[in-house]
Amino acid sequence: MIPAKKDFVSETKQKLRVAAYCRVSTDTEAQAGSYELQIQYYTKYIKSNPDWIFVGVYADQGISGTSTKKRVQFLKMIEDCHQGKIDIILTKSVSRFARNTLDTIKYMRELKLLSSPVGIKFETEGLNTLDKNAEMMITFLSCVAQGESEAKSDSIRWSVRQRFANGLPLCPTYFLLGYDTDENKNMIIVEEEAVIVRFIYQQFLEGNSVQQIAEMLTENNIPTVKGNKVWSCSTVRSILRNERYCGDVLMQKTVTVDCLSHRAVKNIGQEKQYRLTDHHPAIISKEDWYTVQEMLKFRRYMRRRDGSVRRIQLHYIEQGILQGFFVLSMQWDGYDVHKISEQF
């Protein structure tokens, strides 16, 4: 029998390289104060221990703990662990480290199985991932943290739905061409941008395609609301479909699948929608807006072998300023007039 060296770790590593991780989920003033205090606390705490070497404090501010995708400092810390720069990570609690059970288990085991194992020490719970019996308790606490996030997410979604039901929409104008928000949170028209919106609607009503309008705007060096110099068909189409340009607001256009992925999908009937009419000044008249929706709805295209496209469906406009007119393809392809008349 060869006895184990009880002081093997202390012999091979005279000092532990220690880092800390802290996170706050919002940018509120109170949380910002907590964020700064955590950084100061861990910096002083690690440096005051003569057996530790201070590596640094990795901190994410205003980031949810339900996913690691946008937690830049967290991912940098994990990379530094793989490069052998860290021996142990200090963090306040399991919920501060992650609110996703799978993420907690994944990184806990990933760091534990490195050639030079890295431990995570949770101060509030008094647990260390390098301890043999710690994994079951950490997994349980992580499940509790995830459950709290899910319950909080459900509560927030319920309050937002109630707000919509009471006719109180959320109307950010950061990326809404033609509008801004005044000091009273009311939507106001930005005339120099509204001119572009009117041009897009006018050109479409006159028969120009979405692609042609995008090319016109690009050729004239007109920037998009995000400052891009090149207009895409999808950008023009989204402006033509946006009900806010006629003064209305359609609420709950998208729904969040779950609080872990934060993935939002188009609401095609999963949840109720609410439409508030005449909420703010309109840039486009309702008559023109509804006419455009009809034209968008019935325009269908077919791709030819040479790569060009042609519209294959003829549509009669029943209402709006173009009532009584037909929507025809600009690439006239020899329709039989008698067959067309037979359809109406």
SULVENVEN-V617669 format. One record per pair of residues at least 24 apart in sequence whose ideal C-beta (glycine too) atoms are under 10 Angstrom apart, sorted by the first residue. I is the first residue (numbers start at 1). J is the second residue. D is the distance in Angstrom with one decimal. If there is no record, write none. Layout:
BEGIN
i = [I I]
j = [J J]
d = [D D]
END
This chain:
BEGIN
i = [9 10 12 13 13 13 13 14 14 15 15 15 15 15 15 16 16 16 16 16 16 16 16 16 16 17 17 17 17 17 17 17 17 17 17 17 17 17 17 18 18 18 18 18 18 18 18 18 18 18 18 18 18 18 18 18 19 19 19 19 19 19 19 19 19 19 19 19 19 19 19 19 19 19 19 20 20 20 20 20 20 20 20 20 20 20 20 20 20 20 20 21 21 21 21 21 21 21 21 21 21 21 21 21 21 21 21 21 22 22 22 22 22 22 22 22 22 22 22 23 23 23 23 23 23 23 23 23 23 23 23 23 23 23 23 23 23 24 24 24 24 24 24 24 25 25 25 25 25 25 25 25 25 25 25 25 26 26 26 26 27 27 27 28 31 31 32 32 34 34 35 35 35 35 36 38 38 38 41 41 42 42 42 42 45 45 46 46 52 52 52 53 53 55 55 55 55 55 55 55 56 56 56 57 58 58 58 60 64 64 64 64 64 64 64 65 65 65 65 65 65 65 65 65 65 65 65 66 66 66 66 66 66 66 66 66 66 66 66 66 66 66 67 67 67 67 67 67 67 67 67 68 68 68 68 68 69 69 70 71 71 74 74 74 77 77 77 78 78 78 78 80 81 81 81 81 81 81 81 81 82 82 82 82 82 82 84 84 84 84 85 86 86 86 86 86 87 87 87 87 87 88 88 88 88 88 88 88 88 89 89 89 89 89 89 90 90 90 90 90 91 91 91 91 91 92 92 92 92 93 93 93 93 93 93 93 94 94 94 94 94 94 94 94 94 94 94 94 94 94 94 95 95 95 95 95 95 95 95 95 95 96 96 96 96 97 97 97 97 97 98 98 98 99 99 99 99 99 99 99 99 99 99 99 100 100 100 100 100 100 100 101 101 101 101 101 101 101 101 101 101 101 102 102 102 103 103 103 104 104 104 104 104 104 104 104 104 105 105 105 105 108 108 108 108 108 109 146 146 149 149 150 150 150 151 152 153 153 153 153 153 154 156 156 157 157 157 157 157 160 160 160 161 161 161 161 161 161 163 163 164 164 164 164 164 164 164 164 164 164 165 165 165 165 166 167 167 167 167 167 167 168 168 168 169 169 169 169 169 169 169 169 169 169 169 170 170 170 171 171 171 171 171 171 173 173 173 174 174 175 175 175 176 176 176 176 176 177 177 177 177 177 177 177 177 177 177 178 178 178 178 178 178 178 179 179 179 179 179 179 181 186 186 186 187 187 187 187 187 187 188 188 189 189 189 189 190 191 193 193 193 194 194 194 194 195 195 196 196 196 196 196 196 196 196 197 197 197 197 197 197 197 198 198 198 198 200 200 200 200 200 200 200 200 200 201 201 201 201 201 201 201 201 201 201 201 202 202 203 204 204 204 204 204 204 204 204 204 205 205 205 205 205 205 205 205 205 206 207 207 207 207 207 207 207 208 209 209 209 209 209 209 209 209 209 210 210 210 210 210 210 210 210 211 211 211 212 212 213 213 213 237 239 239 240 240 240 240 240 240 241 241 241 241 242 242 243 243 243 243 243 243 243 243 243 244 244 244 244 244 244 245 245 245 245 245 245 245 245 246 246 246 246 246 246 246 246 246 246 246 246 246 247 247 247 247 247 247 247 247 247 247 247 247 248 248 248 248 248 248 248 248 248 249 249 249 249 249 249 249 250 250 250 251 251 285 285 286 287 287 287 287 287 288 288 288 289 290 290 290 291 291 291 291 291 291 291 292 292 293 294 294 294 294 294 295 295 295 298 299 299 300 301 302 302 304 304 314 314 314 314 316 316]
j = [87 51 116 51 53 87 116 51 53 49 50 51 52 53 87 46 49 51 52 53 55 86 87 88 119 46 52 53 54 55 56 80 84 85 86 87 88 116 118 42 45 46 47 49 51 52 53 54 55 56 86 87 88 89 90 121 46 52 53 54 55 56 57 58 77 80 81 85 86 87 88 89 90 91 118 45 46 54 55 56 57 58 59 77 88 89 90 91 92 121 123 57 58 59 60 71 73 74 77 78 89 90 91 92 96 97 98 120 57 58 59 60 61 73 90 91 92 96 97 58 59 60 61 62 63 64 65 71 73 74 91 92 95 96 97 98 99 59 60 61 62 63 65 96 60 61 62 63 64 65 66 95 96 99 149 152 61 62 63 64 61 62 63 62 61 62 61 62 61 92 59 60 61 62 61 91 92 96 90 92 90 91 92 123 90 123 88 90 87 88 90 86 87 80 81 85 86 87 88 89 80 85 86 90 86 89 91 96 99 100 149 153 259 260 262 94 95 96 97 98 99 100 103 104 145 146 149 98 99 100 103 145 146 149 150 152 153 258 259 260 261 262 98 99 100 103 259 260 261 262 263 98 100 103 106 107 261 262 262 98 103 98 103 107 107 111 118 107 110 111 118 118 107 110 111 114 116 117 118 120 110 111 114 115 116 118 114 115 116 118 118 111 114 116 118 119 116 117 118 119 130 117 118 119 120 121 128 129 130 118 119 120 121 122 129 119 120 121 122 123 120 121 122 123 124 122 123 124 125 122 123 124 125 127 141 145 120 122 124 125 127 137 138 139 140 141 142 143 144 145 146 122 124 125 141 142 144 145 146 148 149 122 123 124 145 122 129 138 142 145 142 145 146 142 144 145 146 147 148 149 150 152 259 260 142 145 146 149 259 260 261 138 139 140 141 142 143 144 145 146 147 260 142 146 260 142 146 260 129 135 138 139 141 142 143 145 146 135 138 139 142 134 135 138 139 142 135 259 260 259 260 258 259 260 259 259 256 258 259 260 262 259 256 259 252 255 256 259 271 251 252 256 251 252 255 271 272 274 251 274 249 250 251 252 271 272 273 274 275 276 251 252 272 274 274 249 251 274 275 276 279 251 274 276 244 248 249 250 251 252 274 275 276 279 280 249 251 252 244 249 251 276 279 280 225 244 280 225 226 224 225 226 225 239 242 244 245 223 224 225 226 235 238 239 242 245 283 225 239 242 244 245 283 284 225 244 245 280 281 283 280 279 280 281 244 247 249 279 280 281 280 281 280 281 282 283 283 283 223 225 283 245 281 283 284 222 283 220 222 223 224 225 231 239 283 225 239 240 242 245 283 284 245 283 284 288 231 235 236 237 239 240 245 284 292 239 240 245 246 283 284 285 288 289 291 292 284 288 236 236 237 239 240 288 291 292 295 296 240 284 288 291 292 295 320 321 322 322 295 322 325 327 328 329 330 330 233 236 299 301 309 311 329 330 331 234 235 236 237 239 240 296 299 236 237 309 236 330 237 239 240 296 284 292 284 289 292 293 295 296 289 292 293 296 284 289 275 276 277 279 284 286 289 290 293 279 280 282 283 284 289 282 283 284 285 286 288 289 292 277 278 282 283 284 285 286 287 288 289 290 292 293 276 277 278 279 280 281 282 283 284 285 286 289 275 276 277 278 279 280 282 286 289 274 275 276 277 278 279 280 274 275 276 275 276 320 321 320 319 320 321 322 323 320 321 322 320 319 320 321 317 319 320 321 322 323 325 320 322 320 318 319 320 322 327 320 322 327 327 327 329 329 329 329 333 331 333 339 340 343 344 343 344]
d = [9.6 8.9 9.7 9.8 10.0 6.8 8.8 8.2 9.6 9.2 8.2 5.7 6.3 5.1 8.8 9.6 8.7 6.5 5.3 6.9 9.6 9.1 4.5 5.6 9.2 9.8 7.6 4.8 8.4 5.2 9.9 9.6 8.9 6.6 5.5 4.7 7.7 9.9 9.4 9.0 9.1 5.0 9.5 7.6 9.2 4.4 6.7 6.6 6.2 9.5 7.5 6.8 5.3 7.8 6.4 9.0 7.9 9.9 9.7 8.1 4.1 5.6 7.1 6.3 6.4 7.4 8.5 8.1 4.9 8.7 7.7 5.5 7.3 9.6 9.2 7.9 6.5 9.0 8.5 7.9 4.7 7.1 8.3 9.3 9.7 7.0 4.4 6.8 8.9 9.6 9.7 7.6 4.9 7.3 8.3 9.4 7.6 6.6 5.9 9.8 5.8 7.4 4.7 8.7 7.5 6.6 9.9 8.4 6.7 7.8 4.9 8.0 9.0 9.1 9.1 6.9 6.5 6.5 9.6 9.1 6.8 4.6 7.6 9.3 6.3 9.0 6.1 7.2 8.3 7.4 8.4 8.8 9.3 5.5 7.9 9.0 9.7 8.4 7.9 5.6 7.0 8.1 9.6 8.6 9.0 8.9 7.0 6.7 5.5 6.4 9.1 9.9 9.5 8.8 9.3 9.9 8.8 6.0 9.4 9.2 6.7 4.2 9.8 9.0 7.9 8.0 7.3 8.8 9.9 9.8 6.6 9.1 5.3 8.9 9.5 9.5 6.9 8.6 9.9 9.2 6.2 8.9 8.9 9.7 7.6 9.5 9.8 7.1 8.9 8.3 9.5 9.8 8.5 7.5 10.0 6.3 5.5 8.6 9.4 9.2 8.6 9.2 9.0 9.1 9.5 8.3 9.5 10.0 7.5 9.5 7.9 9.6 8.1 9.4 7.2 9.8 6.7 7.1 7.6 5.5 3.9 7.3 8.5 9.7 7.7 9.3 7.3 8.0 4.9 5.3 8.4 9.3 7.5 5.3 8.7 10.0 8.2 8.9 5.5 5.0 8.4 7.2 8.8 8.8 6.4 7.4 9.2 6.4 7.0 6.3 10.0 7.0 7.7 5.5 9.0 7.9 9.2 8.6 9.0 8.9 9.6 8.3 9.4 8.7 9.6 9.9 9.7 6.3 7.6 7.4 9.1 9.4 8.9 8.5 5.5 6.8 9.0 9.6 4.6 9.7 8.6 8.6 6.8 9.8 9.9 8.9 8.1 8.1 5.7 9.1 9.6 8.7 9.9 9.3 5.7 9.6 7.3 8.4 6.3 7.5 10.0 9.5 6.6 4.8 7.5 6.1 8.0 9.4 8.1 6.6 7.2 4.8 6.9 9.6 8.8 9.7 8.2 5.3 8.6 6.7 6.5 7.2 6.0 7.1 9.1 7.6 5.7 6.0 9.7 5.7 7.0 4.0 6.4 9.7 8.1 8.2 9.3 5.4 7.9 6.2 7.9 9.2 6.1 9.3 9.3 4.4 5.4 9.7 8.2 5.7 10.0 9.4 8.7 9.8 7.8 8.1 8.2 3.9 9.0 7.3 8.4 8.4 9.4 8.4 9.0 7.0 10.0 9.2 8.4 8.9 6.9 7.6 8.6 7.8 9.7 4.7 5.5 9.2 7.4 4.5 9.1 9.6 8.7 8.5 7.7 8.4 6.0 8.1 9.4 5.7 9.7 9.8 6.8 9.4 9.5 4.5 5.2 9.3 8.0 5.0 9.2 9.3 8.8 8.9 8.4 8.3 9.3 9.0 9.6 10.0 6.7 7.3 8.6 4.1 9.1 8.1 8.6 7.9 8.1 6.1 7.2 8.8 7.0 6.5 8.5 8.8 8.0 8.8 7.6 5.6 7.9 7.7 5.5 8.1 9.3 7.8 7.7 7.8 3.5 9.0 9.4 8.1 9.6 8.9 9.8 8.5 7.1 8.9 9.0 8.9 8.0 9.9 9.0 7.2 10.0 7.4 7.4 8.8 8.5 9.6 9.4 9.9 4.1 5.8 9.6 8.1 8.3 4.6 9.9 8.7 8.9 9.7 7.8 6.3 9.1 9.3 8.8 7.3 9.9 5.4 8.7 8.9 9.7 8.7 9.6 9.8 4.4 8.7 5.1 9.5 7.9 9.6 5.8 6.7 9.6 8.9 7.6 9.9 7.5 6.2 9.4 9.6 7.6 7.4 9.5 9.0 9.7 8.5 9.4 9.0 5.2 6.2 6.9 9.4 7.8 6.6 9.0 9.9 7.4 4.1 9.3 9.1 9.7 6.5 9.0 8.9 9.3 8.4 8.7 9.6 8.8 6.9 5.3 9.3 9.6 7.2 8.7 7.5 8.7 7.9 9.9 9.7 7.1 9.3 7.9 9.2 9.0 7.5 3.9 7.2 8.0 7.1 8.5 5.3 8.7 6.2 9.6 9.4 10.0 7.3 9.0 8.9 9.5 4.8 9.2 9.6 9.4 9.9 6.1 9.3 9.1 9.0 10.0 8.7 9.9 10.0 6.3 9.5 9.1 6.0 5.2 6.9 9.2 6.5 7.0 9.3 9.4 9.7 6.0 9.8 5.6 6.7 9.4 9.3 9.5 8.1 6.9 7.6 9.8 8.4 5.3 9.3 6.0 7.7 9.3 6.2 9.4 8.6 9.3 8.2 9.6 9.6 6.0 9.5 9.4 5.9 7.0 8.4 9.9 9.9 6.5 6.6 6.6 7.6 9.1 7.7 7.1 10.0 9.1 9.9 10.0 8.3 8.3 9.8 6.3 8.0 8.5 9.3 8.2 9.0 8.8 8.8 9.5 7.0 9.8 8.6 9.3 4.9 5.2 9.7 7.3 8.6 8.9 8.2 9.8 8.7 9.4 8.4 9.4 9.3 8.8 7.4 9.7 9.9 9.4 8.7 5.4 8.2 8.8 6.3 9.4 8.2 7.3 6.7 9.5 9.1 7.5 9.8 9.3 9.8 9.8 9.5 7.2 9.9 8.9 8.2 7.4 8.7 8.7 9.7 9.9 6.8 4.9 4.6 9.7 9.9 9.3 6.5 9.5 8.9 9.2 5.0 7.8 5.2 6.8 4.8 8.9 7.8 3.8 7.9 9.4 9.7 9.5 7.2 5.2 6.3 5.8 6.5 3.5 8.3 8.6 9.1 7.4 9.0 6.1 6.5 5.0 7.1 6.4 8.7 8.2 8.0 8.5 8.5 7.1 4.7 8.4 9.6 4.7 7.7 7.6 5.1 8.1 7.3 7.0 9.8 8.7 9.5 8.4 5.5 5.8 9.7 9.8 7.3 6.6 9.4 9.1 7.2 5.8 9.8 7.0 7.5 3.4 6.0 5.6 8.5 9.8 8.6 9.8 9.3 7.9 7.5 6.8 8.5 8.5 9.1 8.0 5.9 6.4 6.8 8.9 9.8 8.7 9.7 9.8 9.2 9.4 9.7 6.2 7.1 8.9 8.5 6.0]
END
